[in-house]
């Protein structure tokens, strides 16, 4: 029943995202990028793991470049590379010119891979999802890739999911393998620290319940 509930929720959420206009997506992306830049500048991580949004995902296609520009000198941005077993490898961002088309509409860095454990040393992890609930539980697209990756992330890392407004829900269907995140970020609400965690000592945006 949980599997069916997840599938139904995905259908609804994806339909809502498809209904956004280009202008609405761009406006939301600008707000999300600004909040993430503020978070990066407060945390000053030496390594960030993030993703390259596709298909109207929050943050927009320019998100990796914006994050990379916000990093302190010498810091590194890692992006995922989808493996055949749906697990995630990680490779460093080297600019838009080093991104190549991959399966499922994804774009990946064409740089030396760090292995599935490349995420272990990331201090900030930006994770995609269709929704997050107020326990920190994510609703992904169903492949389980990010649940596997999050299982390798140490408790000291700050994990955050960018969303559209209306995608921070009271509850999403959850299974034992689902890994929570510590915060969600919405265009209008800013950074929402979730009860599974403690927010960064200096918060970006407007924290909320």
C-alpha positions as CSV (number, residue, x, y, z in Angstrom):
1,X,0.0,0.0,0.0
2,X,2.9,2.4,0.7
3,X,4.3,1.7,-2.7
4,X,0.9,2.5,-4.3
5,X,0.6,5.6,-2.2
6,X,4.0,6.8,-3.3
7,X,3.2,6.2,-7.0
8,X,0.0,8.2,-6.7
9,X,1.7,11.0,-5.0
10,X,4.4,11.1,-7.7
11,X,1.8,11.4,-10.4
12,X,0.1,14.3,-8.7
13,X,3.3,16.2,-7.9
14,X,4.8,15.7,-11.3
15,X,1.6,16.9,-12.9
16,X,1.7,20.0,-10.7
17,X,5.3,20.7,-11.8
18,X,4.5,20.3,-15.4
19,X,1.8,22.9,-15.1
20,X,4.2,25.7,-14.1
21,X,4.9,28.3,-16.7
22,X,8.5,29.1,-17.8
23,X,8.3,32.4,-16.0
24,X,7.1,30.6,-12.8
25,X,9.9,28.1,-13.0
26,X,12.5,30.8,-13.5
27,X,11.3,32.9,-10.6
28,X,11.3,29.9,-8.3
29,X,14.8,28.9,-9.5
30,X,16.1,32.4,-8.7
31,X,14.7,32.3,-5.2
32,X,16.1,28.8,-4.6
33,X,19.5,29.6,-5.9
34,X,19.7,32.8,-3.8
35,X,18.8,30.8,-0.6
36,X,21.4,28.1,-1.4
37,X,24.1,30.6,-2.1
38,X,23.4,32.2,1.3
39,X,23.6,28.8,2.9
40,X,26.9,28.0,1.2
41,X,28.4,31.3,2.3
42,X,27.3,30.7,5.9
43,X,28.5,27.1,6.1
44,X,31.7,27.6,4.0
45,X,32.0,23.9,3.1
46,X,35.1,22.5,1.5
47,X,33.1,20.0,-0.4
48,X,29.5,20.1,-1.6
49,X,27.6,17.3,-3.3
50,X,24.6,18.5,-5.4
51,X,22.9,17.7,-8.7
52,X,22.2,19.3,-12.1
53,X,18.4,19.9,-12.2
54,X,16.5,18.7,-15.3
55,X,12.9,18.8,-16.5
56,X,11.9,21.8,-14.4
57,X,13.4,20.6,-11.1
58,X,13.7,23.3,-8.5
59,X,16.9,25.3,-8.8
60,X,17.0,25.4,-12.6
61,X,19.7,24.1,-15.0
62,X,22.1,26.8,-13.8
63,X,22.2,25.6,-10.2
64,X,25.7,23.9,-10.4
65,X,27.4,26.9,-11.7
66,X,25.7,29.2,-9.1
67,X,26.8,26.8,-6.3
68,X,30.3,26.5,-7.6
69,X,30.7,30.3,-7.8
70,X,29.5,30.6,-4.1
71,X,32.1,28.2,-2.8
72,X,35.1,29.4,-0.9
73,X,38.5,29.2,-2.6
74,X,39.7,25.6,-3.0
75,X,36.3,24.0,-2.3
76,X,34.9,21.4,-4.6
77,X,31.5,20.7,-6.0
78,X,30.6,17.1,-6.8
79,X,27.7,16.0,-9.0
80,X,26.2,12.6,-9.4
81,X,26.8,10.1,-12.2
82,X,24.1,7.4,-12.4
83,X,25.5,3.9,-12.5
84,X,23.8,0.9,-14.2
85,X,22.7,-0.4,-10.8
86,X,21.0,3.0,-10.1
87,X,23.5,3.8,-7.4
88,X,25.4,7.1,-7.7
89,X,29.0,7.7,-8.5
90,X,30.4,11.2,-8.0
91,X,32.5,13.5,-10.1
92,X,33.8,17.1,-9.8
93,X,32.1,19.9,-11.6
94,X,34.4,21.5,-14.1
95,X,32.0,23.9,-15.8
96,X,29.1,23.5,-18.2
97,X,31.4,22.5,-21.0
98,X,32.4,19.4,-19.1
99,X,28.8,18.2,-18.8
100,X,27.5,15.4,-21.1
101,X,24.1,13.9,-21.8
102,X,23.3,10.7,-20.0
103,X,20.3,8.4,-19.7
104,X,16.9,9.5,-18.3
105,X,17.5,13.1,-19.4
106,X,20.3,13.6,-17.0
107,X,23.5,15.6,-17.6
108,X,26.6,14.4,-15.8
109,X,30.2,15.7,-15.5
110,X,32.7,14.1,-17.8
111,X,35.5,14.2,-15.2
112,X,37.3,11.5,-13.2
113,X,34.9,9.7,-10.9
114,X,35.4,9.5,-7.2
115,X,33.3,6.3,-6.6
116,X,30.1,5.9,-4.6
117,X,32.0,7.0,-1.5
118,X,32.8,10.3,-3.0
119,X,29.9,11.8,-1.1
120,X,31.2,10.7,2.3
121,X,33.4,13.8,2.8
122,X,30.7,16.3,1.6
123,X,29.8,18.8,4.3
124,X,26.7,20.1,2.4
125,X,24.5,17.7,0.4
126,X,21.8,19.2,-1.9
127,X,19.4,16.4,-2.7
128,X,16.5,16.4,-5.2
129,X,13.0,15.2,-4.4
130,X,9.4,15.7,-5.5
131,X,8.3,16.5,-1.9
132,X,9.6,16.4,1.7
133,X,7.5,16.1,4.8
134,X,8.0,17.7,8.2
135,X,9.8,14.7,9.5
136,X,12.4,15.1,6.8
137,X,11.2,12.2,4.7
138,X,11.8,12.6,1.0
139,X,9.6,11.4,-1.8
140,X,11.9,10.7,-4.7
141,X,11.2,9.4,-8.2
142,X,11.4,5.8,-7.1
143,X,14.8,4.6,-8.2
144,X,16.3,4.6,-4.7
145,X,19.5,6.3,-5.9
146,X,19.6,9.1,-3.4
147,X,18.5,6.9,-0.4
148,X,21.6,4.8,-1.1
149,X,23.8,7.9,-1.4
150,X,22.3,9.4,1.8
151,X,23.1,6.2,3.7
152,X,26.8,7.1,3.2
153,X,26.5,10.7,4.3
154,X,27.8,11.3,7.9
155,X,25.5,12.8,10.5
156,X,27.7,15.9,10.5
157,X,26.8,16.8,6.9
158,X,23.9,19.2,6.3
159,X,21.4,17.7,3.8
160,X,18.9,20.0,2.2
161,X,16.2,19.5,-0.6
162,X,15.1,22.4,-2.8
163,X,11.4,22.3,-3.5
164,X,8.6,24.4,-5.1
165,X,6.1,26.0,-2.8
166,X,3.5,23.5,-1.7
167,X,5.9,20.5,-1.8
168,X,6.8,20.7,1.9
169,X,4.0,18.4,3.2
170,X,2.8,17.3,6.5
171,X,3.5,13.7,5.6
172,X,4.6,11.6,2.7
173,X,4.4,7.8,2.4
174,X,7.6,6.3,3.9
175,X,9.4,2.9,3.9
176,X,12.2,1.7,6.1
177,X,14.9,2.4,3.5
178,X,13.9,6.1,3.1
179,X,16.6,8.4,4.3
180,X,15.5,11.8,5.8
181,X,17.1,15.1,5.1
182,X,17.8,17.8,7.6
183,X,16.1,20.7,5.8
184,X,13.9,21.7,2.9
185,X,14.1,24.9,1.0
186,X,11.2,26.6,-0.8
187,X,11.1,29.8,-2.9
188,X,8.7,31.6,-0.6
189,X,9.5,30.1,2.7
190,X,13.3,29.9,2.5
191,X,15.1,27.3,4.6
192,X,13.0,25.0,6.8
193,X,14.9,23.1,9.5
194,X,13.2,19.8,10.1
195,X,12.7,18.1,13.4
196,X,15.1,15.2,12.5
197,X,18.0,17.6,12.8
198,X,19.6,20.8,14.2
199,X,19.8,23.6,11.7
200,X,23.2,25.2,10.9
201,X,24.3,27.6,13.7
202,X,23.8,30.5,11.3
203,X,20.7,29.9,9.2
204,X,19.9,31.1,5.7
205,X,16.5,32.3,4.8
206,X,13.5,32.0,7.0
207,X,13.5,28.9,9.1
208,X,10.1,27.5,9.9
209,X,8.3,24.5,11.4
